[in-house]
Amino acid sequence: MHSDPASVPLTARRNGPLAGRIRVPGDKSISIRALILGALTVGETTVSGMLEGEDVLNTAKALQALGARISRTGEQAWSIHGVGVGGFAEPAGSLDFGNSGTGCRLTLGAVAGCPITATFDGDASLRSRPMRRVLDPLERIGARALVSADGRLPLTLKGARDPMPIVFEPPVPSAQLKSATLLAGLSAPGETVVIEAEATRDHTEKMLRYFGAEVRVEATERNGRRITLTGQPELMPRPIMVPADPSSAAFPLIAALVVPGSDVILQGVMMNPLRTGLVATLMEMGASIERLDERNEGGEDVADLRVHAGALRGVDVPASRAPSMIDEYPVLAVAAAFAEGATRMRGLKELRVKESDRLAATADLLRVNGVALDIEGDDLIVHGNGRAKGGGAVTTHMDHRIAMSAVVLGLASERPVQVDDGTFIATSFPGFVELMRGLGADLS
């Protein structure tokens, strides 16, 4: 087990049905994009329902260092006074993004179009994650990166004095890579084009359009997209209501499915079609999930979800679904442990370069708790038999989603599951332990 004196171990035990009505924190992707795009508008943007986790707060601090005026005006309510496209000021010190890959990579894009130099840094986990992929299009636009040989943080980026529009085809499906390119393209004259072989989450395109940018999205062959951004717009401030994060909702949702007798309602969850791969997969597995009060808030589809526990069956999850649920695979693997039969999750290469090697960490989480599995190439196959022994001690590798997935496993397994450190859960889901206890979970 982890022996760091600052760590907070957690133990999850079976404790009867989960019940109640909850709202999980605001969507991290929307919260971070609202901060960055608000900082690029001229005037004041107000944001309600903001996720106040460490990733978002670290992004806000970095944007303040770049000259935006950002303040908290109430619970989950924020005000952003922007500096306009290309208007960032050179920061006095390095920009520390903590654990936030999204905040770091998207801000790299926004800074790439400004004639300033900034140093980007993060915690040990973020320093281990690759940045070279996102630097390639930014250098084509005109920025220059001074990086270590392996393309990791800390790195210094010299923004473009005369940014140029480009046509970019990402080598892998990545919303962060696409978004960084579009944000850099805001400062370039003419049209910046990103051609995706496989559609990824489209929050950046939707929010750019919401703030007044001209963005065209055209479908291409095999679920691909061609996104065209007209550069040098004047972005106008608009109010943003952040919907509940579907990636965070995944944990209480799956807990409600696998803890016998549970009945839980999750309020205001984002139902963007490019983020609902988990719900689609669970429905194929036989899950009881009802969509209630479907509506649109701030350009995004939203619904309340009512979840009943019940039997699940193993399924084959196609690789094409990965972009719409990349963060949910560890907890889906937990659901698969309680299903009858094998669940094969295909094409999980991207999981190897998350906060940890999430594919290996997920496999370890299951194995140490008596769940049979195989890894074949980039596929994870979980051999479910409707139950899990538990009793294991899970090493989280400073990864919030591994920690929460282990908790969910422990709530339904035959023996308690120990988590070495729950502190990193706050990066995406502040209040997770208290919320789960409120539903009836035994966490200590």
C-alpha positions in Angstrom: 0.0 0.0 0.0 1.0 3.7 -0.5 2.9 5.0 2.5 3.0 8.8 1.6 2.1 10.6 4.8 -0.1 13.0 2.8 -2.1 10.2 1.2 -5.6 9.5 2.3 -6.4 5.7 2.0 -10.0 4.7 1.4 -11.9 1.5 2.0 -15.2 0.7 0.2 -17.6 -2.0 1.6 -20.9 -3.5 0.6 -23.7 -1.9 2.6 -27.1 -2.4 1.1 -28.9 -0.5 -1.8 -27.9 3.0 -2.9 -30.8 5.4 -3.1 -31.4 9.2 -3.7 -31.3 12.1 -6.1 -28.0 13.7 -6.8 -26.2 16.2 -9.1 -22.6 15.4 -9.8 -20.1 18.2 -10.4 -20.1 20.3 -13.6 -18.5 18.9 -16.7 -14.7 19.3 -16.6 -14.4 19.7 -20.4 -17.0 22.4 -20.5 -15.7 24.2 -17.4 -12.1 24.4 -18.8 -13.3 25.5 -22.2 -15.5 28.2 -20.7 -12.5 29.6 -18.8 -10.3 29.6 -21.8 -12.8 31.0 -24.3 -14.1 33.4 -21.8 -10.5 34.7 -21.4 -10.4 35.2 -25.2 -13.6 37.3 -25.4 -13.8 41.0 -25.0 -15.9 41.8 -21.9 -17.4 39.7 -19.1 -18.4 36.1 -19.3 -20.4 34.6 -16.4 -20.3 30.9 -15.7 -22.6 28.9 -13.4 -22.4 25.3 -12.4 -18.6 25.4 -12.7 -16.7 22.3 -11.6 -14.5 23.6 -8.8 -12.0 20.7 -8.9 -8.2 21.2 -9.0 -7.8 20.8 -12.8 -10.3 23.7 -13.4 -8.8 25.9 -10.6 -5.3 25.4 -11.9 -6.4 26.3 -15.4 -8.1 29.5 -14.0 -4.8 30.5 -12.2 -2.8 30.0 -15.4 -5.2 32.2 -17.3 -5.0 34.9 -14.6 -1.2 34.8 -15.0 -1.8 35.4 -18.8 -3.8 38.6 -18.0 -7.5 37.5 -17.8 -9.4 38.7 -14.7 -11.2 35.7 -13.2 -13.1 35.7 -9.9 -15.5 33.4 -8.0 -18.8 35.2 -7.4 -20.7 32.5 -5.6 -20.9 28.7 -5.3 -19.9 27.3 -8.7 -20.4 30.8 -10.1 -17.6 32.7 -11.8 -16.8 35.9 -13.7 -14.2 36.1 -16.5 -13.1 39.4 -18.0 -11.3 38.5 -21.2 -8.4 40.0 -23.1 -9.6 39.2 -26.6 -8.2 36.8 -29.3 -4.4 37.1 -29.3 -4.4 39.3 -26.2 -2.6 37.2 -23.6 0.2 39.0 -21.7 3.5 37.3 -21.0 3.3 35.6 -17.6 5.8 36.5 -14.8 6.4 32.9 -13.9 5.7 29.4 -15.1 2.1 28.2 -15.6 1.4 25.2 -13.3 -1.5 23.1 -14.5 -1.2 20.5 -11.7 -2.8 17.3 -13.1 -4.8 18.9 -15.9 -3.9 17.6 -19.4 -6.9 19.3 -20.9 -6.1 22.7 -19.3 -2.5 22.4 -20.3 -2.9 21.3 -23.9 -5.8 23.7 -24.7 -3.9 26.7 -23.2 -0.9 25.7 -25.2 -3.1 26.2 -28.3 -4.4 29.5 -27.1 -0.9 30.8 -26.3 0.5 29.6 -29.6 -1.4 32.3 -31.4 0.0 35.1 -29.2 3.4 36.9 -29.6 4.5 35.9 -26.0 6.7 33.3 -24.4 5.3 31.1 -21.6 6.6 28.1 -19.6 4.1 25.2 -19.0 4.5 22.8 -16.1 2.5 20.4 -14.0 2.7 17.7 -11.3 4.7 14.5 -11.6 1.8 12.7 -13.4 1.4 15.5 -16.0 5.1 15.8 -16.5 5.1 12.1 -17.5 2.5 12.6 -20.2 3.4 13.2 -23.9 3.1 16.7 -25.4 4.9 16.3 -28.7 1.7 15.5 -30.6 0.0 18.7 -29.7 3.1 20.8 -30.5 3.3 19.6 -34.1 0.3 21.6 -35.4 1.2 24.6 -33.2 4.7 24.8 -34.7 3.2 24.7 -38.2 1.0 27.6 -37.2 4.2 29.5 -36.2 4.8 28.8 -32.6 8.2 27.5 -31.4 8.6 25.0 -28.6 11.7 24.7 -26.5 11.2 21.2 -25.0 13.1 18.4 -23.5 14.2 15.6 -25.9 11.2 13.5 -25.0 8.6 16.2 -25.5 7.3 16.4 -22.0 6.8 19.2 -19.4 8.2 21.5 -18.3 8.3 23.2 -21.7 8.6 26.8 -22.9 6.4 27.9 -25.9 7.2 30.9 -27.9 4.0 32.0 -29.6 3.6 33.0 -33.2 4.2 36.6 -34.1 2.4 36.1 -37.5 0.3 32.9 -37.1 -0.6 31.1 -40.3 -3.7 29.0 -40.9 -3.1 25.3 -41.6 -4.9 22.2 -42.7 -4.3 19.5 -40.0 -5.2 15.9 -39.9 -4.6 14.5 -36.3 -2.7 11.2 -36.3 -5.0 9.9 -33.6 -8.6 10.8 -32.5 -8.1 13.4 -29.8 -10.4 16.3 -28.8 -7.5 18.0 -27.1 -5.3 17.9 -30.2 -8.2 19.2 -32.3 -9.1 21.9 -29.8 -5.5 23.2 -29.3 -5.2 23.6 -33.1 -8.5 25.5 -33.4 -7.6 27.8 -30.5 -4.2 28.6 -32.1 -6.1 29.1 -35.4 -8.2 31.8 -33.8 -5.3 34.3 -34.2 -4.5 33.3 -37.8 -6.0 35.1 -40.8 -8.1 32.9 -43.2 -9.4 29.4 -42.4 -7.8 26.8 -40.1 -9.1 23.3 -41.0 -8.9 20.2 -38.8 -9.8 16.9 -40.6 -10.7 14.1 -38.2 -10.8 10.5 -39.5 -13.0 9.7 -36.5 -15.3 12.3 -34.7 -14.2 13.3 -31.2 -16.1 15.3 -28.6 -17.1 18.6 -30.1 -17.4 20.9 -27.1 -14.8 23.4 -28.5 -16.6 23.8 -31.8 -20.0 24.3 -30.1 -18.6 26.8 -27.7 -16.6 28.7 -30.3 -19.8 29.1 -32.3 -21.7 30.1 -29.1 -19.2 32.9 -28.5 -19.6 34.2 -32.1 -16.8 32.5 -34.1 -17.6 31.1 -37.6 -17.2 27.3 -37.5 -18.3 24.9 -40.2 -18.5 21.2 -39.5 -19.0 18.8 -42.3 -19.3 15.0 -42.1 -16.7 13.0 -44.0 -16.4 9.2 -44.7 -16.5 6.7 -41.9 -17.7 8.9 -39.1 -15.1 11.6 -39.8 -15.4 15.4 -39.7 -14.0 18.4 -41.4 -14.0 21.4 -39.1 -13.3 24.9 -40.6 -12.7 27.9 -38.4 -12.5 31.4 -39.7 -9.7 33.2 -37.9 -9.5 36.5 -36.1 -13.1 36.8 -34.9 -14.1 39.1 -32.1 -15.5 36.6 -29.5 -18.4 38.1 -27.6 -19.1 37.1 -24.0 -22.2 34.9 -23.3 -23.5 33.3 -20.1 -22.5 29.6 -19.7 -24.4 27.0 -17.7 -22.2 24.0 -17.2 -24.0 20.6 -17.3 -23.2 17.7 -15.0 -20.2 15.8 -16.2 -21.1 12.4 -17.8 -17.6 11.1 -16.9 -18.2 11.9 -13.2 -21.8 10.6 -13.4 -20.4 7.2 -14.6 -19.2 6.3 -11.1 -22.5 6.7 -9.1 -24.4 5.4 -12.2 -22.5 2.1 -12.4 -22.5 1.8 -8.6 -26.3 2.0 -8.8 -26.3 -0.7 -11.5 -24.2 -3.2 -9.6 -25.2 -2.7 -5.9 -28.4 -4.8 -5.6 -31.7 -3.0 -5.0 -30.3 0.5 -5.9 -32.5 3.3 -7.3 -30.7 6.6 -8.1 -31.5 9.7 -10.1 -28.7 11.7 -11.6 -29.7 15.3 -12.4 -28.8 17.4 -15.4 -26.3 15.1 -17.0 -24.8 16.2 -20.4 -26.1 14.0 -23.2 -24.0 15.2 -26.0 -24.0 12.3 -28.5 -20.2 12.3 -28.6 -20.1 11.8 -24.8 -22.7 9.1 -24.3 -20.8 6.0 -25.4 -20.9 4.6 -21.9 -24.7 4.9 -21.6 -25.1 3.2 -25.0 -22.8 0.4 -23.9 -24.6 -0.1 -20.6 -27.9 -0.3 -22.3 -26.6 -3.0 -24.6 -25.5 -4.8 -21.4 -29.1 -4.7 -20.2 -28.9 -1.8 -17.8 -32.0 0.0 -16.6 -31.3 3.6 -17.4 -34.2 6.1 -18.1 -33.7 9.5 -19.6 -36.0 12.0 -17.9 -36.7 15.7 -18.7 -34.5 15.9 -21.8 -33.6 19.5 -22.6 -30.9 21.9 -24.0 -28.8 24.1 -21.9 -26.1 26.4 -23.4 -26.0 24.5 -26.7 -25.6 21.1 -25.0 -28.2 18.3 -24.6 -29.0 17.5 -21.0 -31.2 14.9 -19.2 -31.9 13.5 -15.7 -31.0 9.7 -15.6 -32.9 7.2 -13.4 -30.8 4.1 -12.7 -32.1 0.8 -11.3 -29.8 -2.1 -10.3 -30.2 -5.3 -12.3 -28.5 -8.1 -14.2 -25.9 -7.2 -16.8 -24.5 -9.3 -19.7 -21.1 -9.2 -21.4 -20.9 -7.3 -24.8 -18.4 -6.4 -27.5 -17.6 -2.7 -27.4 -16.3 -1.5 -30.8 -13.2 0.6 -31.0 -15.2 3.3 -32.8 -16.9 4.1 -29.5 -13.7 4.9 -27.7 -13.6 8.6 -28.4 -17.1 9.0 -26.8 -16.2 7.3 -23.6 -12.4 7.2 -23.3 -12.4 8.3 -19.6 -15.1 5.8 -18.6 -13.4 2.5 -19.5 -12.0 1.8 -16.0 -15.4 1.9 -14.4 -17.0 0.1 -17.4 -14.5 -2.6 -16.7 -15.9 -2.8 -13.1 -19.4 -3.1 -14.5 -18.2 -5.9 -16.8 -16.8 -7.8 -13.8 -20.4 -8.0 -12.4 -21.9 -8.9 -15.8 -22.5 -12.5 -17.0 -20.0 -13.4 -19.7 -17.1 -11.7 -21.4 -17.0 -8.0 -22.3 -14.4 -7.1 -24.9 -13.4 -3.4 -25.0 -11.6 -2.8 -28.3 -9.0 -0.2 -29.3 -7.9 1.2 -25.9 -4.5 2.5 -27.0 -5.2 6.1 -25.8 -5.7 4.7 -22.3 -1.9 4.0 -22.1 -1.1 7.8 -22.1 -3.6 9.1 -19.6 -2.9 10.2 -16.0 -1.4 6.7 -15.6 -1.2 3.8 -18.0 -4.9 3.4 -17.4 -5.1 0.1 -19.3 -2.5 -1.6 -17.1 -3.9 0.1 -13.9 -7.4 -1.1 -14.7 -6.2 -4.6 -15.3 -4.3 -4.5 -12.0 -7.4 -3.1 -10.2 -9.4 -6.1 -11.4 -6.8 -8.8 -11.0 -6.0 -7.9 -7.3 -9.8 -8.3 -6.6 -10.2 -11.7 -8.2 -11.6 -10.7 -11.6 -10.4 -12.7 -14.6 -9.3 -10.7 -17.6 -7.0 -10.7 -20.6 -5.3 -8.0 -22.6 -4.8 -8.7 -26.3 -3.0 -5.9 -28.0 -5.1 -2.7 -27.2 -8.2 -4.8 -26.2 -9.3 -5.5 -22.7 -11.4 -8.6 -22.2 -13.2 -8.9 -18.8 -14.6 -12.4 -18.0 -17.6 -11.5 -15.8 -19.5 -14.0 -13.7 -22.0 -11.7 -12.0 -19.9 -11.1 -8.9 -16.4 -10.0 -7.7 -14.5 -11.3 -4.7 -12.8 -8.0 -3.8 -10.5 -8.0 -0.8 -7.6 -6.4 -2.8 -5.5 -3.3 -2.2 -5.5 -1.0 -5.3 -2.6 1.2 -6.3 -4.1 4.3 -8.0 -0.9 5.7 -9.6 -2.2 9.2 -8.7 -5.1 8.6 -11.0 -8.5 9.9 -9.9 -10.5 7.6 -12.2 -8.7 4.5 -11.0 -9.4 5.5 -7.4 -13.1 6.0 -8.0 -13.5 2.8 -10.1 -11.9 0.8 -7.2 -14.4 2.4 -4.8 -17.3 1.3 -7.1 -16.0 -2.2 -7.2 -15.7 -2.3 -3.4 -19.3 -1.2 -2.9 -20.6 -4.4 -4.6 -17.9 -7.0 -4.1 -17.9 -9.8 -1.5 -15.0 -8.3 0.5 -13.9 -4.7 1.1 -11.6 -3.0 -1.4 -8.8 -0.8 -0.3 -7.6 2.3 -2.3 -4.1 3.5 -1.5 -4.9 7.2 -1.9 -8.1 9.1 -2.5 -6.7 12.6 -2.5 -6.5 12.8 -6.3 -10.2 12.3 -6.7 -10.6 16.0 -6.1 -9.0 16.7 -9.5 -12.3 15.9 -11.2 -14.9 15.1 -8.5 -14.6 17.2 -5.3 -17.1 15.9 -2.7 -17.2 12.4 -4.3 -16.9 10.5 -1.0 -19.5 12.6 0.8 -21.9 12.3 -2.2 -21.6 8.5 -2.3 -22.1 8.3 1.5 -25.2 10.3 1.0 -26.6 7.6 -1.2 -25.8 5.0 1.4 -22.2 3.9 0.5 -19.9 2.6 3.2 -16.6 4.5 2.7 -14.0 4.9 5.4 
